[in-house]
Amino acid sequence: MSVSVSIENVSKTFGVPGTEFVAIKQADAQIQPGEFVSILGPSGCGKSTLLDMVAGLATPSRGTVSIHGQPVTGPDERMAMVFQQMSLLPWRTIQANVEFGLEVRGVGEAQRRRTAREMIDLVGLNGFEEKYPSQLSGGMNQRVAIARALALDPEILLMDEPFGALDEQTRRIMGIELLRIWDKSGKTIVFVTHSISEAIQLSDRILLMSSRPSTIREIIDVPLARPRSIEDLSSETARDIELRVWKVLLEETGAK
């Protein structure tokens, strides 16, 4: 089976000699094309740092991150990233925000508009093209950020706690919407979260990280049917996964 993302013996050290600390130590994982994989772990364990190295925004101190066997040496057009802070441009309409990345790449106006409208339709925001970010809810703005990333047609979508600022109800709904988009687009998604329930709701597999110096302690399969119903997420299988994750997190944090 082909591998989309390969994380091989990756370590990340910060600081200068004598004062450095190891944030991530010897992390290993392989992600298949079209998979939805979540990265979960204790607070401050380096989840976002690991994602940054996949994105080419940070360089491993040791080891290699590869996309289809090619080492990642910087930002790559095969990947796009969605952050918790959406960074939408408040003076641009929703249409213009979704077009922005294409504009930077030099795509012609007609193609930009066509692609942006397709992505706006995909995320369920038809009719909001001429609105501004200040006129939309947090969940709707996050859909705009996803549409902007998808407009670039990346093979791999990297998401760093994109729903972290949303309330629980909106977060669940956004998870359902994201799975719909993922199913239609066929993208590989790597998703950082601190929510166990969110990871179970969304993922094919969970990369469970240890506390610092962090590594990928376990890779947990989520063998629930898709699309996932409320009953699936309340099933014995889901509860067993949640209990397994909690045991590791409590062990890693020293909590009783």
PyRosetta script that sets phi, psi and omega in degrees:
from pyrosetta import init, pose_from_sequence

init()
pose = pose_from_sequence("MSVSVSIENVSKTFGVPGTEFVAIKQADAQIQPGEFVSILGPSGCGKSTLLDMVAGLATPSRGTVSIHGQPVTGPDERMAMVFQQMSLLPWRTIQANVEFGLEVRGVGEAQRRRTAREMIDLVGLNGFEEKYPSQLSGGMNQRVAIARALALDPEILLMDEPFGALDEQTRRIMGIELLRIWDKSGKTIVFVTHSISEAIQLSDRILLMSSRPSTIREIIDVPLARPRSIEDLSSETARDIELRVWKVLLEETGAK")
pose.set_psi(1, 137.4)
pose.set_omega(1, -179.4)
pose.set_phi(2, -71.0)
pose.set_psi(2, 157.6)
pose.set_omega(2, -179.7)
pose.set_phi(3, -117.0)
pose.set_psi(3, 128.5)
pose.set_omega(3, 178.6)
pose.set_phi(4, -82.0)
pose.set_psi(4, -53.7)
pose.set_omega(4, -179.4)
pose.set_phi(5, -123.0)
pose.set_psi(5, 128.8)
pose.set_omega(5, 177.3)
pose.set_phi(6, -121.1)
pose.set_psi(6, 124.2)
pose.set_omega(6, 176.8)
pose.set_phi(7, -112.2)
pose.set_psi(7, 111.0)
pose.set_omega(7, -171.0)
pose.set_phi(8, -121.3)
pose.set_psi(8, 110.2)
pose.set_omega(8, 174.2)
pose.set_phi(9, 51.9)
pose.set_psi(9, 42.7)
pose.set_omega(9, -172.8)
pose.set_phi(10, -84.7)
pose.set_psi(10, 129.2)
pose.set_omega(10, 173.6)
pose.set_phi(11, -127.2)
pose.set_psi(11, 151.3)
pose.set_omega(11, 176.9)
pose.set_phi(12, -137.3)
pose.set_psi(12, 123.1)
pose.set_omega(12, 179.3)
pose.set_phi(13, -117.0)
pose.set_psi(13, 137.4)
pose.set_omega(13, 176.8)
pose.set_phi(14, -113.3)
pose.set_psi(14, 155.8)
pose.set_omega(14, 177.1)
pose.set_phi(15, 97.0)
pose.set_psi(15, -175.8)
pose.set_omega(15, -179.2)
pose.set_phi(16, -110.4)
pose.set_psi(16, 160.4)
pose.set_omega(16, -179.4)
pose.set_phi(17, -50.4)
pose.set_psi(17, 130.8)
pose.set_omega(17, -178.4)
pose.set_phi(18, 99.2)
pose.set_psi(18, -24.7)
pose.set_omega(18, 179.5)
pose.set_phi(19, -128.6)
pose.set_psi(19, 5.8)
pose.set_omega(19, -176.1)
pose.set_phi(20, -71.5)
pose.set_psi(20, 156.2)
pose.set_omega(20, 171.6)
pose.set_phi(21, -132.5)
pose.set_psi(21, 148.8)
pose.set_omega(21, -177.9)
pose.set_phi(22, -91.1)
pose.set_psi(22, 115.6)
pose.set_omega(22, 179.1)
pose.set_phi(23, -85.0)
pose.set_psi(23, -43.5)
pose.set_omega(23, -179.3)
pose.set_phi(24, -132.5)
pose.set_psi(24, 136.4)
pose.set_omega(24, -175.6)
pose.set_phi(25, -131.7)
pose.set_psi(25, 114.9)
pose.set_omega(25, 170.8)
pose.set_phi(26, 53.3)
pose.set_psi(26, 56.2)
pose.set_omega(26, 176.8)
pose.set_phi(27, -85.8)
pose.set_psi(27, 138.3)
pose.set_omega(27, 179.7)
pose.set_phi(28, -136.6)
pose.set_psi(28, 133.9)
pose.set_omega(28, 174.0)
pose.set_phi(29, -166.1)
pose.set_psi(29, 154.6)
pose.set_omega(29, 173.8)
pose.set_phi(30, -130.7)
pose.set_psi(30, 133.8)
pose.set_omega(30, -176.8)
pose.set_phi(31, -118.5)
pose.set_psi(31, 129.2)
pose.set_omega(31, -176.1)
pose.set_phi(32, -86.4)
pose.set_psi(32, 155.2)
pose.set_omega(32, 177.0)
pose.set_phi(33, -57.5)
pose.set_psi(33, 134.4)
pose.set_omega(33, 177.7)
pose.set_phi(34, 81.7)
pose.set_psi(34, -0.5)
pose.set_omega(34, 178.8)
pose.set_phi(35, -76.2)
pose.set_psi(35, 153.2)
pose.set_omega(35, 168.6)
pose.set_phi(36, -111.8)
pose.set_psi(36, 109.7)
pose.set_omega(36, -176.1)
pose.set_phi(37, -120.4)
pose.set_psi(37, 130.3)
pose.set_omega(37, 176.3)
pose.set_phi(38, -103.9)
pose.set_psi(38, 147.6)
pose.set_omega(38, 173.5)
pose.set_phi(39, -109.1)
pose.set_psi(39, 120.7)
pose.set_omega(39, -174.3)
pose.set_phi(40, -132.4)
pose.set_psi(40, 146.0)
pose.set_omega(40, 178.4)
pose.set_phi(41, 177.6)
pose.set_psi(41, 177.8)
pose.set_omega(41, 179.9)
pose.set_phi(42, -59.4)
pose.set_psi(42, 155.7)
pose.set_omega(42, 177.3)
pose.set_phi(43, -58.2)
pose.set_psi(43, 133.2)
pose.set_omega(43, 177.6)
pose.set_phi(44, 77.9)
pose.set_psi(44, 13.6)
pose.set_omega(44, -175.0)
pose.set_phi(45, -83.0)
pose.set_psi(45, -10.3)
pose.set_omega(45, 178.5)
pose.set_phi(46, 107.7)
pose.set_psi(46, 20.4)
pose.set_omega(46, 179.3)
pose.set_phi(47, -59.1)
pose.set_psi(47, -48.9)
pose.set_omega(47, -179.0)
pose.set_phi(48, -68.2)
pose.set_psi(48, -34.3)
pose.set_omega(48, 177.1)
pose.set_phi(49, -62.1)
pose.set_psi(49, -42.8)
pose.set_omega(49, 177.8)
pose.set_phi(50, -62.7)
pose.set_psi(50, -43.2)
pose.set_omega(50, 178.7)
pose.set_phi(51, -63.8)
pose.set_psi(51, -39.6)
pose.set_omega(51, 177.9)
pose.set_phi(52, -60.6)
pose.set_psi(52, -36.1)
pose.set_omega(52, 178.8)
pose.set_phi(53, -70.9)
pose.set_psi(53, -36.1)
pose.set_omega(53, 174.2)
pose.set_phi(54, -63.0)
pose.set_psi(54, -40.0)
pose.set_omega(54, -177.5)
pose.set_phi(55, -74.3)
pose.set_psi(55, -13.6)
pose.set_omega(55, -175.4)
pose.set_phi(56, 82.6)
pose.set_psi(56, 13.5)
pose.set_omega(56, 177.9)
pose.set_phi(57, -87.9)
pose.set_psi(57, -14.2)
pose.set_omega(57, 175.4)
pose.set_phi(58, -140.4)
pose.set_psi(58, 152.2)
pose.set_omega(58, -176.5)
pose.set_phi(59, -107.2)
pose.set_psi(59, 130.0)
pose.set_omega(59, 176.0)
pose.set_phi(60, -59.8)
pose.set_psi(60, 141.6)
pose.set_omega(60, 173.1)
pose.set_phi(61, -72.4)
pose.set_psi(61, -33.1)
pose.set_omega(61, 174.2)
pose.set_phi(62, -144.0)
pose.set_psi(62, 158.2)
pose.set_omega(62, 178.3)
pose.set_phi(63, 83.6)
pose.set_psi(63, -176.8)
pose.set_omega(63, -172.5)
pose.set_phi(64, -140.4)
pose.set_psi(64, 137.8)
pose.set_omega(64, 165.5)
pose.set_phi(65, -107.1)
pose.set_psi(65, 129.0)
pose.set_omega(65, -177.6)
pose.set_phi(66, -127.6)
pose.set_psi(66, 148.2)
pose.set_omega(66, 171.0)
pose.set_phi(67, -114.2)
pose.set_psi(67, 115.1)
pose.set_omega(67, -176.4)
pose.set_phi(68, 49.9)
pose.set_psi(68, 43.3)
pose.set_omega(68, 175.5)
pose.set_phi(69, 83.1)
pose.set_psi(69, -4.2)
pose.set_omega(69, 179.9)
pose.set_phi(70, -102.2)
pose.set_psi(70, 121.7)
pose.set_omega(70, -178.5)
pose.set_phi(71, -57.9)
pose.set_psi(71, 138.7)
pose.set_omega(71, 176.0)
pose.set_phi(72, -80.4)
pose.set_psi(72, 121.6)
pose.set_omega(72, -179.2)
pose.set_phi(73, -117.9)
pose.set_psi(73, -0.4)
pose.set_omega(73, -179.7)
pose.set_phi(74, 172.6)
pose.set_psi(74, -178.1)
pose.set_omega(74, 178.2)
pose.set_phi(75, -53.5)
pose.set_psi(75, 141.6)
pose.set_omega(75, -171.0)
pose.set_phi(76, -131.3)
pose.set_psi(76, 133.5)
pose.set_omega(76, -177.6)
pose.set_phi(77, -65.7)
pose.set_psi(77, -12.7)
pose.set_omega(77, 176.5)
pose.set_phi(78, -77.5)
pose.set_psi(78, -7.0)
pose.set_omega(78, -179.2)
pose.set_phi(79, -126.1)
pose.set_psi(79, 148.6)
pose.set_omega(79, 171.6)
pose.set_phi(80, -137.1)
pose.set_psi(80, 151.9)
pose.set_omega(80, -172.6)
pose.set_phi(81, -123.4)
pose.set_psi(81, 140.8)
pose.set_omega(81, 174.0)
pose.set_phi(82, -120.9)
pose.set_psi(82, 125.6)
pose.set_omega(82, -176.7)
pose.set_phi(83, -102.5)
pose.set_psi(83, 166.5)
pose.set_omega(83, 174.1)
pose.set_phi(84, -62.8)
pose.set_psi(84, -44.3)
pose.set_omega(84, 173.3)
pose.set_phi(85, -84.6)
pose.set_psi(85, 115.1)
pose.set_omega(85, -165.8)
pose.set_phi(86, -69.7)
pose.set_psi(86, -26.0)
pose.set_omega(86, 178.5)
pose.set_phi(87, 56.6)
pose.set_psi(87, 34.6)
pose.set_omega(87, 172.9)
pose.set_phi(88, -71.5)
pose.set_psi(88, 150.4)
pose.set_omega(88, 179.8)
pose.set_phi(89, -86.6)
pose.set_psi(89, 112.5)
pose.set_omega(89, -170.2)
pose.set_phi(90, -65.9)
pose.set_psi(90, -21.5)
pose.set_omega(90, -178.4)
pose.set_phi(91, -89.4)
pose.set_psi(91, -1.0)
pose.set_omega(91, 179.0)
pose.set_phi(92, -108.8)
pose.set_psi(92, 145.7)
pose.set_omega(92, 176.4)
pose.set_phi(93, -67.2)
pose.set_psi(93, 170.7)
pose.set_omega(93, 176.9)
pose.set_phi(94, -59.1)
pose.set_psi(94, -45.2)
pose.set_omega(94, 177.2)
pose.set_phi(95, -56.1)
pose.set_psi(95, -48.3)
pose.set_omega(95, -177.0)
pose.set_phi(96, -68.4)
pose.set_psi(96, -33.8)
pose.set_omega(96, 176.3)
pose.set_phi(97, -64.2)
pose.set_psi(97, -43.9)
pose.set_omega(97, -179.2)
pose.set_phi(98, -67.5)
pose.set_psi(98, -31.5)
pose.set_omega(98, 178.6)
pose.set_phi(99, -74.9)
pose.set_psi(99, -15.9)
pose.set_omega(99, -165.5)
pose.set_phi(100, -56.2)
pose.set_psi(100, -49.4)
pose.set_omega(100, -178.5)
pose.set_phi(101, -62.3)
pose.set_psi(101, -37.4)
pose.set_omega(101, 177.5)
pose.set_phi(102, -66.2)
pose.set_psi(102, -38.0)
pose.set_omega(102, 177.4)
pose.set_phi(103, -61.4)
pose.set_psi(103, -44.2)
pose.set_omega(103, 178.8)
pose.set_phi(104, -61.1)
pose.set_psi(104, -35.8)
pose.set_omega(104, -179.8)
pose.set_phi(105, -78.1)
pose.set_psi(105, -5.7)
pose.set_omega(105, 177.7)
pose.set_phi(106, 85.1)
pose.set_psi(106, 18.8)
pose.set_omega(106, 178.0)
pose.set_phi(107, -70.8)
pose.set_psi(107, 139.9)
pose.set_omega(107, -178.3)
pose.set_phi(108, -63.0)
pose.set_psi(108, 156.1)
pose.set_omega(108, -173.3)
pose.set_phi(109, -59.4)
pose.set_psi(109, -44.9)
pose.set_omega(109, -177.5)
pose.set_phi(110, -62.1)
pose.set_psi(110, -44.2)
pose.set_omega(110, 179.1)
pose.set_phi(111, -67.1)
pose.set_psi(111, -39.5)
pose.set_omega(111, 178.1)
pose.set_phi(112, -58.2)
pose.set_psi(112, -49.0)
pose.set_omega(112, -176.3)
pose.set_phi(113, -64.6)
pose.set_psi(113, -41.6)
pose.set_omega(113, -179.8)
pose.set_phi(114, -63.8)
pose.set_psi(114, -48.3)
pose.set_omega(114, -179.7)
pose.set_phi(115, -63.3)
pose.set_psi(115, -44.0)
pose.set_omega(115, -179.5)
pose.set_phi(116, -61.0)
pose.set_psi(116, -42.0)
pose.set_omega(116, 179.9)
pose.set_phi(117, -66.2)
pose.set_psi(117, -36.6)
pose.set_omega(117, 176.3)
pose.set_phi(118, -62.7)
pose.set_psi(118, -42.5)
pose.set_omega(118, -178.6)
pose.set_phi(119, -72.1)
pose.set_psi(119, -36.9)
pose.set_omega(119, 176.4)
pose.set_phi(120, -62.5)
pose.set_psi(120, -39.8)
pose.set_omega(120, 176.2)
pose.set_phi(121, -65.2)
pose.set_psi(121, -42.1)
pose.set_omega(121, -178.5)
pose.set_phi(122, -60.0)
pose.set_psi(122, -38.9)
pose.set_omega(122, -178.2)
pose.set_phi(123, -89.9)
pose.set_psi(123, 6.6)
pose.set_omega(123, 172.8)
pose.set_phi(124, 78.7)
pose.set_psi(124, 32.1)
pose.set_omega(124, -178.0)
pose.set_phi(125, -118.2)
pose.set_psi(125, 26.9)
pose.set_omega(125, 174.2)
pose.set_phi(126, -55.7)
pose.set_psi(126, 135.4)
pose.set_omega(126, -179.8)
pose.set_phi(127, 95.8)
pose.set_psi(127, -8.6)
pose.set_omega(127, -178.8)
pose.set_phi(128, -108.8)
pose.set_psi(128, 10.2)
pose.set_omega(128, -173.4)
pose.set_phi(129, -56.7)
pose.set_psi(129, -36.5)
pose.set_omega(129, -175.2)
pose.set_phi(130, -98.1)
pose.set_psi(130, 6.0)
pose.set_omega(130, 174.0)
pose.set_phi(131, -78.8)
pose.set_psi(131, 166.5)
pose.set_omega(131, 177.2)
pose.set_phi(132, -110.4)
pose.set_psi(132, 157.0)
pose.set_omega(132, -178.7)
pose.set_phi(133, -52.1)
pose.set_psi(133, -36.5)
pose.set_omega(133, -179.1)
pose.set_phi(134, -65.8)
pose.set_psi(134, -15.9)
pose.set_omega(134, -178.7)
pose.set_phi(135, -94.5)
pose.set_psi(135, -1.0)
pose.set_omega(135, -177.6)
pose.set_phi(136, -114.5)
pose.set_psi(136, 157.7)
pose.set_omega(136, 176.3)
pose.set_phi(137, -74.6)
pose.set_psi(137, 169.3)
pose.set_omega(137, 178.7)
pose.set_phi(138, -59.9)
pose.set_psi(138, -42.5)
pose.set_omega(138, 179.5)
pose.set_phi(139, -64.6)
pose.set_psi(139, -39.4)
pose.set_omega(139, 178.9)
pose.set_phi(140, -67.0)
pose.set_psi(140, -40.3)
pose.set_omega(140, 177.9)
pose.set_phi(141, -64.0)
pose.set_psi(141, -34.5)
pose.set_omega(141, 178.0)
pose.set_phi(142, -68.6)
pose.set_psi(142, -32.2)
pose.set_omega(142, 173.7)
pose.set_phi(143, -63.1)
pose.set_psi(143, -38.6)
pose.set_omega(143, 177.3)
pose.set_phi(144, -61.1)
pose.set_psi(144, -44.0)
pose.set_omega(144, 179.5)
pose.set_phi(145, -61.7)
pose.set_psi(145, -38.9)
pose.set_omega(145, 177.7)
pose.set_phi(146, -66.5)
pose.set_psi(146, -42.9)
pose.set_omega(146, 178.6)
pose.set_phi(147, -60.9)
pose.set_psi(147, -41.1)
pose.set_omega(147, 179.1)
pose.set_phi(148, -61.5)
pose.set_psi(148, -41.8)
pose.set_omega(148, 178.5)
pose.set_phi(149, -67.3)
pose.set_psi(149, -43.6)
pose.set_omega(149, -178.2)
pose.set_phi(150, -67.4)
pose.set_psi(150, -27.8)
pose.set_omega(150, 179.2)
pose.set_phi(151, -59.6)
pose.set_psi(151, -26.0)
pose.set_omega(151, 179.0)
pose.set_phi(152, -78.7)
pose.set_psi(152, -4.2)
pose.set_omega(152, 179.7)
pose.set_phi(153, 53.2)
pose.set_psi(153, 52.7)
pose.set_omega(153, 178.1)
pose.set_phi(154, -74.8)
pose.set_psi(154, 153.5)
pose.set_omega(154, 172.1)
pose.set_phi(155, -75.7)
pose.set_psi(155, -34.6)
pose.set_omega(155, -174.5)
pose.set_phi(156, -124.1)
pose.set_psi(156, 128.2)
pose.set_omega(156, 177.6)
pose.set_phi(157, -107.0)
pose.set_psi(157, 119.8)
pose.set_omega(157, 179.9)
pose.set_phi(158, -103.1)
pose.set_psi(158, 129.8)
pose.set_omega(158, -173.5)
pose.set_phi(159, -131.5)
pose.set_psi(159, 118.7)
pose.set_omega(159, -175.7)
pose.set_phi(160, -104.5)
pose.set_psi(160, 93.0)
pose.set_omega(160, -178.5)
pose.set_phi(161, 46.5)
pose.set_psi(161, 53.3)
pose.set_omega(161, -173.4)
pose.set_phi(162, -65.5)
pose.set_psi(162, -23.3)
pose.set_omega(162, -178.0)
pose.set_phi(163, -108.4)
pose.set_psi(163, 12.8)
pose.set_omega(163, -174.2)
pose.set_phi(164, -62.3)
pose.set_psi(164, -28.0)
pose.set_omega(164, -177.7)
pose.set_phi(165, -91.2)
pose.set_psi(165, 0.1)
pose.set_omega(165, -176.4)
pose.set_phi(166, -93.4)
pose.set_psi(166, 154.1)
pose.set_omega(166, 175.8)
pose.set_phi(167, -69.8)
pose.set_psi(167, 164.1)
pose.set_omega(167, -171.8)
pose.set_phi(168, -59.0)
pose.set_psi(168, -43.5)
pose.set_omega(168, -178.6)
pose.set_phi(169, -63.6)
pose.set_psi(169, -48.1)
pose.set_omega(169, 179.6)
pose.set_phi(170, -63.9)
pose.set_psi(170, -36.5)
pose.set_omega(170, -179.7)
pose.set_phi(171, -62.3)
pose.set_psi(171, -44.4)
pose.set_omega(171, 178.7)
pose.set_phi(172, -62.5)
pose.set_psi(172, -44.5)
pose.set_omega(172, -179.8)
pose.set_phi(173, -63.4)
pose.set_psi(173, -41.5)
pose.set_omega(173, 178.5)
pose.set_phi(174, -64.4)
pose.set_psi(174, -34.4)
pose.set_omega(174, 175.8)
pose.set_phi(175, -61.8)
pose.set_psi(175, -43.6)
pose.set_omega(175, 177.4)
pose.set_phi(176, -61.7)
pose.set_psi(176, -43.4)
pose.set_omega(176, 179.2)
pose.set_phi(177, -64.0)
pose.set_psi(177, -41.2)
pose.set_omega(177, -180.0)
pose.set_phi(178, -63.1)
pose.set_psi(178, -40.3)
pose.set_omega(178, 178.6)
pose.set_phi(179, -65.1)
pose.set_psi(179, -36.5)
pose.set_omega(179, 176.2)
pose.set_phi(180, -62.6)
pose.set_psi(180, -45.3)
pose.set_omega(180, 179.6)
pose.set_phi(181, -64.2)
pose.set_psi(181, -43.7)
pose.set_omega(181, 179.0)
pose.set_phi(182, -60.4)
pose.set_psi(182, -43.5)
pose.set_omega(182, -179.0)
pose.set_phi(183, -62.8)
pose.set_psi(183, -39.6)
pose.set_omega(183, -179.1)
pose.set_phi(184, -75.3)
pose.set_psi(184, -34.9)
pose.set_omega(184, -172.9)
pose.set_phi(185, -88.0)
pose.set_psi(185, -27.4)
pose.set_omega(185, -178.2)
pose.set_phi(186, 72.2)
pose.set_psi(186, 16.2)
pose.set_omega(186, -178.4)
pose.set_phi(187, -72.9)
pose.set_psi(187, 155.2)
pose.set_omega(187, 165.3)
pose.set_phi(188, -82.7)
pose.set_psi(188, 131.3)
pose.set_omega(188, -179.9)
pose.set_phi(189, -122.3)
pose.set_psi(189, 130.3)
pose.set_omega(189, 172.0)
pose.set_phi(190, -116.1)
pose.set_psi(190, 120.5)
pose.set_omega(190, -163.5)
pose.set_phi(191, -128.5)
pose.set_psi(191, 116.0)
pose.set_omega(191, 176.2)
pose.set_phi(192, -86.8)
pose.set_psi(192, 133.5)
pose.set_omega(192, 177.1)
pose.set_phi(193, -149.6)
pose.set_psi(193, 156.6)
pose.set_omega(193, 170.5)
pose.set_phi(194, -108.0)
pose.set_psi(194, 5.8)
pose.set_omega(194, -176.6)
pose.set_phi(195, -102.5)
pose.set_psi(195, 119.1)
pose.set_omega(195, 178.6)
pose.set_phi(196, -63.8)
pose.set_psi(196, -45.2)
pose.set_omega(196, -177.7)
pose.set_phi(197, -63.3)
pose.set_psi(197, -37.2)
pose.set_omega(197, 178.4)
pose.set_phi(198, -65.9)
pose.set_psi(198, -42.7)
pose.set_omega(198, 178.9)
pose.set_phi(199, -61.1)
pose.set_psi(199, -41.3)
pose.set_omega(199, 179.5)
pose.set_phi(200, -69.0)
pose.set_psi(200, -39.9)
pose.set_omega(200, 179.5)
pose.set_phi(201, -60.0)
pose.set_psi(201, -39.4)
pose.set_omega(201, -167.9)
pose.set_phi(202, -98.6)
pose.set_psi(202, -32.1)
pose.set_omega(202, -156.5)
pose.set_phi(203, -92.8)
pose.set_psi(203, 151.2)
pose.set_omega(203, 161.3)
pose.set_phi(204, -79.8)
pose.set_psi(204, -40.8)
pose.set_omega(204, 177.7)
pose.set_phi(205, -142.8)
pose.set_psi(205, 154.5)
pose.set_omega(205, 178.0)
pose.set_phi(206, -118.0)
pose.set_psi(206, 124.1)
pose.set_omega(206, 171.2)
pose.set_phi(207, -88.4)
pose.set_psi(207, 108.3)
pose.set_omega(207, -174.8)
pose.set_phi(208, -97.3)
pose.set_psi(208, 115.4)
pose.set_omega(208, -175.1)
pose.set_phi(209, -93.8)
pose.set_psi(209, 151.9)
pose.set_omega(209, 176.4)
pose.set_phi(210, -86.7)
pose.set_psi(210, 175.9)
pose.set_omega(210, 172.2)
pose.set_phi(211, -74.6)
pose.set_psi(211, 170.6)
pose.set_omega(211, -174.7)
pose.set_phi(212, -69.8)
pose.set_psi(212, 145.9)
pose.set_omega(212, -8.7)
pose.set_phi(213, -66.0)
pose.set_psi(213, 124.4)
pose.set_omega(213, -166.0)
pose.set_phi(214, -85.6)
pose.set_psi(214, 146.4)
pose.set_omega(214, 169.5)
pose.set_phi(215, -139.4)
pose.set_psi(215, 174.7)
pose.set_omega(215, 174.5)
pose.set_phi(216, -85.1)
pose.set_psi(216, 101.4)
pose.set_omega(216, -172.7)
pose.set_phi(217, -74.4)
pose.set_psi(217, -42.1)
pose.set_omega(217, 179.5)
pose.set_phi(218, -142.6)
pose.set_psi(218, 151.5)
pose.set_omega(218, 169.8)
pose.set_phi(219, -117.8)
pose.set_psi(219, 116.2)
pose.set_omega(219, -170.7)
pose.set_phi(220, -109.1)
pose.set_psi(220, 123.8)
pose.set_omega(220, 173.7)
pose.set_phi(221, -73.9)
pose.set_psi(221, 145.8)
pose.set_omega(221, 175.4)
pose.set_phi(222, -117.6)
pose.set_psi(222, 87.6)
pose.set_omega(222, -172.0)
pose.set_phi(223, -85.3)
pose.set_psi(223, 52.4)
pose.set_omega(223, 177.9)
pose.set_phi(224, -101.1)
pose.set_psi(224, 146.1)
pose.set_omega(224, -179.4)
pose.set_phi(225, -62.7)
pose.set_psi(225, 154.8)
pose.set_omega(225, 172.3)
pose.set_phi(226, -121.3)
pose.set_psi(226, 140.8)
pose.set_omega(226, -4.8)
pose.set_phi(227, -68.1)
pose.set_psi(227, 150.1)
pose.set_omega(227, -174.3)
pose.set_phi(228, -90.5)
pose.set_psi(228, 123.9)
pose.set_omega(228, 179.6)
pose.set_phi(229, -89.4)
pose.set_psi(229, 169.1)
pose.set_omega(229, 174.2)
pose.set_phi(230, -58.3)
pose.set_psi(230, -37.1)
pose.set_omega(230, 179.2)
pose.set_phi(231, -64.6)
pose.set_psi(231, -40.3)
pose.set_omega(231, 177.3)
pose.set_phi(232, -60.5)
pose.set_psi(232, -42.3)
pose.set_omega(232, -176.7)
pose.set_phi(233, -75.3)
pose.set_psi(233, -10.9)
pose.set_omega(233, 176.5)
pose.set_phi(234, -106.9)
pose.set_psi(234, 7.6)
pose.set_omega(234, -174.7)
pose.set_phi(235, -75.0)
pose.set_psi(235, 168.5)
pose.set_omega(235, 177.7)
pose.set_phi(236, -62.3)
pose.set_psi(236, -37.0)
pose.set_omega(236, 178.2)
pose.set_phi(237, -61.0)
pose.set_psi(237, -46.3)
pose.set_omega(237, 179.3)
pose.set_phi(238, -63.8)
pose.set_psi(238, -40.9)
pose.set_omega(238, 179.5)
pose.set_phi(239, -65.5)
pose.set_psi(239, -37.8)
pose.set_omega(239, 178.7)
pose.set_phi(240, -64.3)
pose.set_psi(240, -40.3)
pose.set_omega(240, 177.7)
pose.set_phi(241, -64.5)
pose.set_psi(241, -44.5)
pose.set_omega(241, 179.7)
pose.set_phi(242, -60.3)
pose.set_psi(242, -43.8)
pose.set_omega(242, 179.2)
pose.set_phi(243, -63.5)
pose.set_psi(243, -41.2)
pose.set_omega(243, 179.1)
pose.set_phi(244, -62.1)
pose.set_psi(244, -43.8)
pose.set_omega(244, 179.1)
pose.set_phi(245, -64.9)
pose.set_psi(245, -45.9)
pose.set_omega(245, -179.0)
pose.set_phi(246, -59.7)
pose.set_psi(246, -40.7)
pose.set_omega(246, -179.8)
pose.set_phi(247, -59.7)
pose.set_psi(247, -43.2)
pose.set_omega(247, 179.3)
pose.set_phi(248, -66.7)
pose.set_psi(248, -45.0)
pose.set_omega(248, -178.2)
pose.set_phi(249, -63.2)
pose.set_psi(249, -42.3)
pose.set_omega(249, 179.3)
pose.set_phi(250, -66.1)
pose.set_psi(250, -38.2)
pose.set_omega(250, 177.2)
pose.set_phi(251, -64.2)
pose.set_psi(251, -42.6)
pose.set_omega(251, -177.5)
pose.set_phi(252, -69.4)
pose.set_psi(252, -34.4)
pose.set_omega(252, -177.8)
pose.set_phi(253, -90.9)
pose.set_psi(253, -7.7)
pose.set_omega(253, -179.7)
pose.set_phi(254, 76.8)
pose.set_psi(254, 12.0)
pose.set_omega(254, 179.4)
pose.set_phi(255, -78.8)
pose.set_psi(255, 153.1)
pose.set_omega(255, -179.9)
pose.set_phi(256, -99.7)
pose.dump_pdb("model.pdb")
